[in-house]
């Protein structure tokens, strides 16, 4: 956490160290690289304004993630009913993250994730992408621990229903395991 060493440059170092992760998290939430960039930038602007307070928190990275999730959920609440977002398939090829296995499976999973309601998607992204505890996820989403547990179970069940046999048909790895 080198960003803590010099107060004047602290925010710049912090922003540089978390910007890519915030953008990736935002992408998993919204499914659009351009909107993800906007959400990450909005979060960094808010963090800059509140930097002395943020820097004093126990976990500024978690605070930053919470700001991104809140920006996403706020935007979803304000979004007009005729606006449609989808997964930018071409952007997946440009992703900074290294390919993690079968690209077809990845597209299938991302598609199913983006068909979930925003709050359920946020719970899954925080719990399983960000690898946060139930307690941390609850705090970031202003939910109770039992509500996060219920939302996780519900969202995973919806994801499994959404995927159905598609994953077995799409992924050679899964076909070998279930074949």
C-alpha positions as CSV (number, residue, x, y, z in Angstrom):
1,X,0.0,0.0,0.0
2,X,2.6,2.5,-1.2
3,X,-0.2,5.1,-1.8
4,X,-0.3,5.8,2.0
5,X,3.3,7.0,2.2
6,X,2.9,10.7,1.0
7,X,-0.4,12.5,1.7
8,X,0.0,14.9,-1.3
9,X,0.5,12.1,-3.8
10,X,-1.5,9.5,-1.9
11,X,-4.7,9.8,-4.0
12,X,-2.8,9.6,-7.3
13,X,-1.0,6.5,-6.2
14,X,-4.1,5.0,-4.8
15,X,-6.2,5.7,-8.0
16,X,-3.4,4.2,-10.1
17,X,-3.4,1.1,-8.0
18,X,-7.1,0.5,-8.1
19,X,-8.4,1.9,-11.4
20,X,-8.1,-1.2,-13.5
21,X,-9.8,-3.4,-10.8
22,X,-12.6,-0.8,-10.4
23,X,-13.2,-0.8,-14.1
24,X,-13.3,-4.6,-14.3
25,X,-15.7,-4.7,-11.4
26,X,-17.9,-2.1,-13.0
27,X,-17.8,-4.0,-16.3
28,X,-19.1,-7.2,-14.5
29,X,-21.9,-5.1,-13.1
30,X,-23.0,-3.2,-16.2
31,X,-21.7,-5.3,-19.2
32,X,-20.4,-2.2,-21.1
33,X,-16.7,-1.1,-21.2
34,X,-17.6,2.5,-21.8
35,X,-20.1,2.7,-19.0
36,X,-17.7,0.8,-16.8
37,X,-15.1,3.4,-17.5
38,X,-17.6,6.1,-16.6
39,X,-18.6,4.4,-13.4
40,X,-14.9,3.9,-12.4
41,X,-14.2,7.6,-13.1
42,X,-17.3,8.7,-11.2
43,X,-16.1,6.6,-8.3
44,X,-12.6,8.1,-8.4
45,X,-14.0,11.6,-8.5
46,X,-16.1,11.0,-5.4
47,X,-13.1,9.4,-3.7
48,X,-10.9,12.4,-4.6
49,X,-13.4,14.8,-3.0
50,X,-13.5,12.7,0.2
51,X,-9.9,11.5,0.1
52,X,-8.9,12.5,3.7
53,X,-11.9,10.5,5.0
54,X,-11.3,7.6,2.6
55,X,-7.6,7.4,3.4
56,X,-8.4,7.2,7.1
57,X,-10.6,4.1,6.6
58,X,-9.4,0.7,7.4
59,X,-9.8,-0.5,3.8
60,X,-9.9,2.2,1.2
61,X,-10.0,-0.4,-1.6
62,X,-13.3,-1.8,-0.2
63,X,-14.6,1.7,0.1
64,X,-13.8,2.4,-3.5
65,X,-15.5,-0.8,-4.6
66,X,-18.6,0.3,-2.7
67,X,-18.6,3.6,-4.4
68,X,-18.5,1.8,-7.8
69,X,-21.4,-0.5,-6.9
70,X,-23.4,2.4,-5.5
71,X,-22.8,4.4,-8.7
72,X,-23.9,1.4,-10.8
73,X,-27.1,0.8,-8.7
74,X,-27.9,4.5,-8.7
75,X,-27.6,4.6,-12.5
76,X,-29.8,1.5,-12.8
77,X,-32.5,3.2,-10.7
78,X,-32.4,6.3,-12.8
79,X,-32.1,4.6,-16.2
80,X,-35.1,5.0,-18.5
81,X,-37.1,2.0,-19.3
82,X,-36.4,2.0,-23.0
83,X,-32.6,1.9,-22.6
84,X,-31.1,-1.5,-23.2
85,X,-27.6,-2.6,-22.3
86,X,-25.9,-5.8,-23.4
87,X,-22.6,-7.4,-23.4
88,X,-20.1,-5.8,-25.7
89,X,-18.7,-9.0,-27.2
90,X,-15.9,-7.2,-29.1
91,X,-14.8,-5.6,-25.8
92,X,-14.3,-9.0,-24.3
93,X,-11.6,-9.6,-26.8
94,X,-9.9,-6.4,-25.6
95,X,-10.2,-7.1,-21.9
96,X,-7.1,-6.4,-19.8
97,X,-7.7,-9.6,-17.8
98,X,-5.9,-12.7,-19.2
99,X,-8.2,-15.3,-20.8
100,X,-9.3,-17.6,-18.1
101,X,-10.3,-20.7,-20.0
102,X,-12.9,-21.3,-22.7
103,X,-14.0,-18.1,-24.3
104,X,-17.4,-19.5,-25.2
105,X,-18.0,-20.5,-21.6
106,X,-16.9,-17.0,-20.5
107,X,-19.4,-15.3,-22.9
108,X,-22.2,-17.6,-21.8
109,X,-21.5,-16.9,-18.1
110,X,-21.2,-13.2,-18.6
111,X,-24.5,-13.2,-20.6
112,X,-26.3,-15.1,-17.9
113,X,-24.8,-12.8,-15.2
114,X,-26.1,-9.7,-17.1
115,X,-29.6,-11.1,-17.2
116,X,-29.8,-11.1,-13.4
117,X,-31.4,-8.2,-11.5
118,X,-28.8,-5.5,-10.6
119,X,-28.8,-6.1,-6.9
120,X,-28.3,-9.9,-7.3
121,X,-25.6,-9.2,-9.9
122,X,-23.8,-6.9,-7.4
123,X,-24.0,-9.6,-4.7
124,X,-22.4,-12.2,-6.9
125,X,-19.7,-9.8,-8.3
126,X,-18.7,-8.8,-4.8
127,X,-18.9,-12.3,-3.3
128,X,-17.3,-14.3,-6.0
129,X,-15.4,-11.9,-8.3
130,X,-14.1,-9.6,-5.6
131,X,-13.9,-12.6,-3.2
132,X,-15.4,-10.6,-0.4
133,X,-16.8,-12.1,2.8
134,X,-20.5,-12.1,3.4
135,X,-20.0,-9.5,6.1
136,X,-18.0,-7.2,3.8
137,X,-20.5,-7.6,1.0
138,X,-23.4,-6.8,3.4
139,X,-21.6,-3.7,4.5
140,X,-20.8,-2.5,1.0
141,X,-24.4,-3.0,-0.2
142,X,-26.0,-1.8,3.0
143,X,-27.7,-5.1,3.5
144,X,-27.8,-7.5,6.5
145,X,-25.8,-10.6,6.5
146,X,-28.9,-12.9,6.2
147,X,-30.1,-10.8,3.3
148,X,-26.7,-11.3,1.5
149,X,-26.9,-15.0,2.2
150,X,-30.4,-15.2,0.8
151,X,-29.5,-13.0,-2.2
152,X,-26.4,-15.1,-2.9
153,X,-28.4,-18.3,-2.9
154,X,-31.2,-16.8,-5.0
155,X,-28.8,-15.3,-7.5
156,X,-26.8,-18.5,-7.9
157,X,-30.0,-20.5,-8.4
158,X,-31.1,-18.0,-11.0
159,X,-27.7,-18.2,-12.7
160,X,-27.9,-22.0,-12.7
161,X,-31.4,-21.8,-14.2
162,X,-30.4,-19.3,-16.7
163,X,-27.4,-21.4,-17.8
164,X,-29.3,-24.7,-17.8
165,X,-27.5,-27.2,-20.0
166,X,-25.9,-24.5,-22.0
167,X,-22.7,-24.7,-20.0
168,X,-22.4,-28.4,-20.6
169,X,-23.0,-27.9,-24.3
170,X,-20.6,-25.0,-24.6
171,X,-17.6,-26.0,-22.6
172,X,-15.4,-28.9,-23.5
173,X,-14.1,-28.9,-19.9
174,X,-17.5,-29.2,-18.4
175,X,-18.5,-31.8,-21.0
176,X,-15.5,-33.9,-20.0
177,X,-16.5,-33.5,-16.3
178,X,-20.1,-34.4,-16.9
179,X,-19.7,-36.6,-20.0
